[in-house]
Structures are given as C-alpha cells and as structure tokens.
Amino acid sequence: MYHIDSNLYQTNMEMNTKVIAFEKIQSLCKDYNIKMVLCFSPNFYPVNKHFEKRIRDLSNNETKFFMYDSTNFIYKNRDYFYDESHLITNGAKIYTNEICEFLVKEIGID
C-alpha cells in the first residue's frame, strides 16, 4: 500500500471538464427535484480534508453529505480492505449499513 498525503489537494490539477460536469449533475438534480447525496467512502488512510473541503465548496446548498464513521475500528484495520481504497465484503456491508441509516434518518428513505 502507498501513502497519500492527506494534507494536499491541488485544484490546479483538476480537469475543468470534470468540474463543469459535476456542476451540471447538481443542476440536473435540482431541476428534477432529485436529492443528491455525496458519500465519502472509507479509505485505509486518513480523510483528505482539503479534498473534502473542495467537494463541499463545489456543491450546492441542496447537496447532502455522508461521511463514514471514521471512529469505527474496521476502517483502521487492514483486514477489512482489499487494498488502500477498497473494502472487502465484510467491511463493505458495514459501510453500506451506515449509508442506509443515513438515508433513512437524513433523507427520509425507508
């Protein structure tokens, strides 16, 4: 596994076409009354707060955010990861349950 510096995020490295596409997706969701939820998925390394801030800054006011429970020990245990950014089945089930609980509580999806 490799280490990613969680203190770095360079906006000058972004592809402008992807930023525009992200903005268009948000606009479409708003136009069609679709609730947009952005999920930050677990990674074996600490969350890149600068990337998270950038996404939040690019997002409109209607967008909801789900951040996994970073205090959960499984997200610090290599045994739950296939590699640095992919959970194995047991870890994925736990993460999926967290998302489901969020959707029920915050969005009202049953």
C-alpha positions, 0 to 999 in steps of 0.5 A: 500500500502507498501513502497519500498525503492527506494534507494536499489537494491541488485544484490546479490539477483538476480537469475543468471538464470534470468540474463543469460536469459535476456542476451540471449533475447538481443542476440536473438534480435540482431541476428534477427535484432529485436529492443528491447525496455525496458519500465519502467512502472509507479509505485505509488512510486518513480523510483528505480534508482539503479534498473534502473541503473542495467537494463541499465548496463545489456543491450546492446548498441542496447537496447532502453529505455522508461521511463514514464513521471514521471512529469505527475500528474496521476502517483502521484495520487492514483486514477489512480492505482489499487494498488502500481504497477498497473494502472487502465484503465484510467491511463493505456491508458495514459501510453500506449499513451506515449509508442506509441509516443515513438515508433513512434518518437524513433523507427520509428513505425507508 
